[in-house]
Amino acid sequence: MDNPLISIVSPVYGASACLPELCNRLVESLESITSDFEILLVEDYSPDDSWQVLKQMSKSNHKIKCLRFSRNFGQHYAIAAGLRNAKGKWVVVMDCDLQDQPEEIQKLYSKAQEGFEIVFARRSDRKDGIIKRTFSRIFYSVLAYLSDVEQDHEIANFGIYHKKVITQINHMPEKVRFFPTMVNWTGFRKTSVTVEHAQRSHGKSSYNFRKLLKLALDVILANSDKPMRLMLKLGFSVATFSFISAIWVSIRAINNEIPVMGYASLIVSIWLFSGLIIFMLGLTGLYIGKIFSEVKDKPIYIVDESINL
């Protein structure tokens, strides 16, 4: 099984309770398509006993292949590790919490056979909390505006992708990984299929507001220079307004029309422009920081153990 038909890639974190059900349902669903498949589970240094559960399952089924990181690197880095080890002609990326249902893979695969290299799973009725759904909608809207790449908040990682799409993603050298944006950037023929999104049956999401905000900032800075261009436009607009104001004030001064000024307008102006300058410098610093991270060329993850690979 050097080159299976389908590879499943799923990051694992805090999911020991649902792993047996996940693998059983995956095997059952995939066997209805082909017997030639592999299941790649990447354990992102989970705080529970997920790795011990994976060890037991991989012993009884050689098609279950596992990686464990040396520390927690993050969901999208776990996906990257899975993609680099996937050998299938088609690669399915999905979460391990069973909100992405294995039974929907058949639907995705059938659509891909119509001539598409990318088939996204569209979650028409998301079973997440209202705060997460709202933040997700805002995040994808802002990301689409800043990156000039179409984004859809109903689409996440779940989908099926041809090997040539995965090959191009694996060749991307950047350190900040965000799978949906990378897939969209590759182009290729793509479509989406509406799937049923399930309730989370075990545990809770490891993404809190702070982590989501950091992810959003990293992805925007890594995929777009539009914030810098917007700051340039803002600076030009402020400079133009200041120049016009200076002419107007000069004319009034020549005509002795300026009364005695207080300090309020002066203080407000200083704080306003100082804030703009500090903000622009901070934004520039963030981009320089990202450049610094890229040129260090550290590996994006470290594998501590592997099974059946």
N, C-alpha and C positions, 0 to 999 in steps of 0.2 A: 504494500500500500504506500509506495513512495510518492505517488501523485494521485491522491484521492479525488473524487468528484467534488465533494463538499467538505470544507473545513468550518468548524464553529469556533469563534474566538469570543471569550467572555472574561472580563476582569472580575476577580473575586475579592470581596472585602466584607467582613462581618456577616458571612452568609452560611455558616456551617449548618444551620437548621434546614435550609432549603436545598443544599447541594445534592443530596440523594434524589429528591424529587426532580430537580432540574435535569440531572443526568438520565434518569429513567425516562422522563418525557422526551428528552432530546433523542435518545436511542430509538424510542418507539416512533417518533415523528420522522426521523431520518431514514429508518428502515422501510418506511412506506414509499420513499423516493429511490434509495439506493443502499446497497450494503457497503459501498465504498466511501467511507467518511471518516473524519477524525474530529475529536472534541478537544480543543485547546483551552485550558483554564489557567489563568495567570493570577496567582495569589499575591496580592499587593501588601504583604506583611500584615495580615489581618490580626487584630488583637484577640480573636477567639481561636478555636481549634480547627479552623477551616483546612489548614494544611494537613492535619492528621486525617481528616475525613477524605480529602483528596487522595492521600496515600492509599487508604483502604480501597477506595473505588477504582483507582488505577491498577491495583493488583488484580482485580477481578475482570477488568476490561482493558485490553491493551490499546483500544481506540481512544481511551481517555488519556490525554497527555497534559502534564502539569509543569508549570514554572513557579518558582517562589522568589520574590525580590529580597534583597538584603535589608531593605527598609521600605517604608511607605513612600512611593514615588508619585502615586496619583492614578486615577482611572484611565486617563488618556495615554499615559505612558505604559500602563498594563496592556492596553489595546495595541500600542505600537509593538510591544514585545510579542504579543500573539500574532500580529500580522507578519512579522519577520520570520516566524517559525511555521506559518501556515503554508501548506503545500497544495491545497485544493485548487481545482479549476475555478470553483466558486467559493467565496468566503462570506459567511454570515457573521456579523458582529451584533452582539446582544448583551444586555445586562443579565446578571445572575440571580436577580431577586424575584424572577418569575412574573414581573409586570410585562416583560416581553415574553409572550407565550410561544413555546416551541412548536405548537400546533400550527402557527401562522407561517412557518418556514415553507411549507408546501405551497401556499399561496404566493409567496415571494418568488420561489423557484419557478413556478409555472409562468409567472409574468416575465421573468428574465428570459425564458425560452422564446419569447416573442421578438427578441432581437435587441434587448436592452442590456447594457453593461452594468448599470446601477439601478437598483430597485429599492427605494426607501419605504419604510413602514410608517404610514401616517396614522398617528394616534388621534382619531376624531373625537374621542371622549376620554380625556386623560383622567386617571384616577389619583391624581396628586392633590395636595392641599391648595387652597385658593392663593396663598402667599407664593408658593413655588410656581404655580401656573402664571400668576401675574408677573413675577420677576422674570420668568422665562420669556414671556411675550415681550417685555420691555428690552431684555438683553438681546434677543434676536433682531428686534426692530432697530436698535442702536447699532448692532454689529453689521446689519445689512446696509445701513446708511453710511457707516464709516469705512467699510471694506469694499463697497460697491459690488458685493457678491450676494445674490439672492439667498435669503435665509427664511426658514419656516419653523415657527415655534412648535408645531405639531410633529416635527421630525427630529429625532435624536440620532443615536448610534445604530439602532436596529435597522437592518436591511441586508440585502445580498449584493455582493460586488464581484465582478469578474476579476480573474487573476491579474489582468493587465492594469486594472485600476489600482489594485493593491501594490503591484510592482512600482508604479509611479509614486505612490504615497511613501513606500519604503525608501525611495531614492531622494526624498525631500530631506535636506540636511538640517533644517531649523530645529532648535531645541524646544521651543514651545509647541506642544502638540495639541491640536483640537480636531478630532476626527471629522465631524460634520463639515467644517470649513474646508479641510483638506480634500475631502471627496468632491465637494462642489467646485473647487478650484480646478480639478483635473479635467472637467468637461465630460466628454463621452456621452453616449445616449443614456438618458436617465428618465425615470418615471417614478411614481409612487403608488402604493396600494394601501387602502384603508384596512387597518387591523384593529382587533379588540385589545384594549389596554386593560390589564388586570389590576386589581387591588394588591398592594404589598401585603403578603401574608406573614412575613417574618421580619422582625427588626424595623429599623427606620433608616432613612437616607443619611449618609455620612456628610452630605453637603449642608453646611449651615450658611447663614447669610454672609459671614466673613469669607468663607471659602468660595462662595459663588461670586462675590464681589472681586476677589483676587483673580479668579478664573476669567471673569469678564474683562478685567483690566489687562491681564496678560494676553488674552486672545486679540483684543482690539489693538494693542501696541504691536503685537507680532504680525498682524495681518493688514495693517493700514497706516499710512502716513497722513491720513486726512486730518486728524486732530492738529498736526503741525500746520497744515495748510489753512485750517480754520483760524488758528491763532494768528497766522500771517495776515489773513483778511481782516481779523478783528483789529490787529495793530495798525493796519493801513487805514481802517475806518476811523479809529480813534485819532490817529495823526491828522487825517484830513479834517475831522471835526475841530481839533485843537487849532489847526492853522486858520480855519475860517473864523473861529472864535477870537483868535489873536488879532486878526484884521479888524473885526467888529469892535473889539475893545480899544484898539489903537485909534480908530476913527472917533469913538466916543471920547477918548482921552484928549484928542486934538481939539474937539469941540467943547471941552470942559463939562462933559455930561456925566462923569463918573462920580457918584457920591462917595463918602468915606466908607470903605469896606470893613466888615468885621472879620473875625477869624474863622467863622463856621464854614464858609465856602472854601477857604484855603485848606482847612483840615480835611474836609470831605474829598477835595481833589487829590490831596496827597495820599489819603488812604485808598482811594479808588485806583489810582495809577500804580501805587506801590503794590496793591493786591494783584493787579493785572500782570505786572512785571514778575512778581514772585511766582504766580501761577504759570506763566510762560517758561520761566527758568526751571520750575519743577517738572513740567511736561517734557522739556528738552532733556532734563536729567534722567527721566524714566527711559527715554529712547536710548540715551547713552548707556544706561545700565543694561538694557537688553543687548546692545552691541557688545558690551563687556562680557556678558554671559555667553554669547555666541562665539566670540573669538577664543575663549578659554577652551572650548571644544571638549568639555567633559562628556562622558557617556550619559545618555538620558535616563538610563536605568542600569542596575547591576543585578544579575541573576545569581542567587545563592544556591538553589537546588533545582533539579529538573527530573522528571519521571517520564519514561517512554519516549524520550526525545534523543 
